[in-house]
């Protein structure tokens, strides 16, 4: 059984269309939306709405860790839009989702990232796309569990939830052969981004579930340039499947029952 796994797609519809080639199934661990491209500031939702110059300034503030100033600047830019903010965001997100779900191979099993809008997915998911969050699916005779979204941070991305709600989804999944999440378990070397030079948030509930249940694999993304891409927790191989927007290449998981 050959499964291709992607995470942090962030707008790479071109590579996503090829991601299922040679695989029995595709797993997508979320973050389909591109809010801003830190390599090419002219790409993404922010630049689409406000232009590259505004995106350049926003990235410079965040790169300098001036988070409060960047938040104020962002708020100033949103205030320039006519009417309420959400319709402008929704329209841009819808344009991205329409392109990305059209490119998504099938069969595909998907869960949400923290930079996703779950309420819109039912409108764009096609036949052969199975969306799971706090749920399980049998793939190739093995039990896969899916836990989507992220935990609350100062960045206030669209699908951040309370620790208790996240833990309840982990518990609902129960014992699985492969645990698929957007964020990593709370292991420091899996959480530190060497380029952003900061720790992202990982889940203690995931770590406890892995320690207790010992699935074969725990797969995740979220941290784009992690200090460690993989580690073992007991018998469980924990793997960051990679920043798909940058690599354009899926992680290949080969399994036998």
N, C-alpha and C positions, 0 to 999 in steps of 0.2 A: 504494500500500500504506500503510495507516494502522495504526500500532501504538501502543497505550497502554502506558506504562511507569510502574510504581509501585515505591517502596521505603520501608522503615521504616513499615510498615502499623500495627504496634503496637496491634492490637486493633480497628481501624476496619472491622468487618465490614459496617456499614451502607453506607459509601462504597465498599467493595470490591465489593459486589454490583452497583454501578452503573458500576464502573471500565471495563468492557469495552464500554459502549454506544457504537455508532458506529465501533468498531474492527474490524479483521480479526483481531487477536490481542492478547492481553494478555501483558506481561512483568512478572514480579514479582521484585525483587532482594532480597527477604528482610526479616528482622526482623519476623516476623508477631506474635511474642509481645509483650505489654505487661507488663513487670516492675513498673514504677511510672510513674505519670503526673505529671510535674513541674508541670503546670498544675492538675490536679485530683488531689490526693494520695489521694483515696478510691478511685481506679481502679487496677486492675492486680493482679498476683499478690501483691505484698508486702502491700497493704492487705487483700486477700481473706483472707490467712492471719493477719495480725497487727493489723488495724484501722487506721483513719485516723490516730489519735494517734501510733502508732509510725511510720507513713509520714511524717507531718509532721516528726518528729524526724530521721528518716533523711535526708530531703531537705534539711533545714536544715544538717545536718553536711556533706553533700556540697557544698551551695551555698557553704558557708564554707571549702571545700577542706580539711576535716578528714578526710582519706581514711582514715587509720589508725583514728581514733575511729569513723568510720562503719562500717568493717569489723568492729570489735569489737562495736559495737551490733548489727549484723546477725547476727553469730555468736551473740550472747546471745539474740536473738529466735528464731533457728532452734533453739537448745537447749531452748526452751520447748515445742517440739512433741513429741508422744508418738512414741517409736520413732525410726527412721532418718529423716533429712531428705528423701531423694530421693522416697519415695512421696508425700509431701505436695506437693512441687514437680511431680512427674509428673502427679498428678491435676489440679492447676490448669492446667498446660500443656495437657493433653488437652482440658479443657473449652474452652480458647481455640481450639485447633486444630480441634476439631469444628465450632465456629461459623464460623471463618474459611474453612476449606476448603469448607464447605457454601455459603458466599457467593461463593467464587472463581469468576469466569466461566470459560468454555472457548470456544475453545482458549486455554490459558495455558502459558507457559514460565517455570519458576521456578528460582531458585537460593537458597541459604541465606544468611541474615545471621549476624552474630556472636551475636545474641540469638535463636538458634533451636536446636532439638534435632533434628538430621537423622534420627536413628534412628526417630523417631516419624512422619515424614512419609509413609512408604509406607502406613500405616494410614488416612490421611485423604485423600490425593490421590485425586481422582475421574477418571473417564474424560475425556480431553481435557486433563488436567494432565500436562505433561512436565517432570520434575525433572532438572536438569543441573548438574554441578559438575566442572569440568575437562573439559568436553565441548562439542560443537558441535551445531547444528541448522540446517537450511535453512528459512528463513521468507521466503516471497515471492520465492524465487529467489536470496536472499542468504544468506551464511554468518554465523551468529551464534555467538559463543563465550561460555561462561558460566563464571565463577569465583566460587565462594561462600565465605562465612565471613570472618573477620577475623584479624588478627595478634595475637600475645600482648601483653596490657597488664596493668596493675595492677588492672584492674576484673574480670578473670577471668570474662568472660561465657562462655556455654556452648560456642560454636563458635569458639574462638580456636585457631589452629594455628601451628606454627613457620614462620619465614620460608622455610626450605628446602622444606617441604611445599607452601606456597602457590606458590612459584616453579615447582615441578614441575607444578602444575595449569595455571599460565599457559603454560608450555612445551608442555604436552599440547594446549592449544587451538590453538596455531599461528597461521597467517595467517587472518584473518577480515575480513568487511566491517564488522561491529559487535561490539565487545567489551563484554560485560555483566558487571558485578561488583557486589558489595555495597560494598566500600571503594574510595576513589579512588586514583589513582596518587599517588606521593609528590611532590606539587607544593604548596608551603606555602599559597598562597592558597585551594586547594581543601580543605585540612585544618583550617584555623583556624575554630573555632566562635565566632561573635561574642557569643553569649549565655552559653555555658558559659565563655568566655574561656580556651580551651585548644586546643592542637593535638591532633587525633585521629591515629591511625596510618594512614598510607597505604603503598602497596606500591612499592618500588623495582623489583621485577620487572615490575609492570604498566607503570611509566614506561618501562623499557627496551624492553619489547615494543611499546609504542605508538610510541616513537621509531624502532624498527627496522621494524615492519610497516606503520605508518601506516594503520590502519583508518579508515573514514569517520567512525565515531563510537566514543567510549568513554562508556558510561553507567554511573552508580553512584549511591549514596545515602550512608548512614551518618552524614555530618555534617549535622546538622539545620538549622543556621543558618550556612552557610559564608560566609566573607569574599567569595568569588567562586563563583557558581553554574556558571560555564562559562569555559573558556579553550581556546586552540588549542595543540596540539603538532604542529608541521608542518602537514600537511593534516588532522589528526584534530581533530574537534570534541569536546571533553571536557565532559560535561554532568552536573551533579548534578540528578537528576530530581525532587528535592524530598522533603520530609518529609510523607508521605502522611497520617499521623495528624492533622497540623495542617491540611493543605490540603483533604484529601478529593478532590483533583483530580489525575488522572494527567497525566504529561508525554506530549505527542503527538509521535510520530516519524513523519514522512511520508517514504517512500522510493520511489525508482524503481530498477529493475534497471540 
